[in-house]
Amino acid sequence: MGVTIYLGAYLGKWLDQTFPSDKNWYTIICTLSAVVLALWQLLRQVNRLNEES
């Protein structure tokens, strides 16, 4: 989970440095997307464990 969020934030920072704007929109969008992706992966794993039990 942490690696996914870190990579999303890193990608967002890189995009903000490459394409500057008023706010850090790329960082915000990429970080939130990474959090959603990490939670989705976590829920999938929990559901898979529940099905096996």
Residue pairs with C-beta under 8 A, 6 or more apart in sequence:
1 38
1 39
1 41
1 42
4 34
4 37
4 38
4 41
5 31
5 34
5 35
5 38
7 34
8 30
8 31
8 33
8 34
8 35
8 37
9 27
9 30
9 31
9 34
11 26
11 30
12 24
12 26
12 27
12 28
12 29
12 30
12 31
13 24
13 26
13 27
15 26
15 27
15 30
16 24
16 25
16 26
16 27
19 26
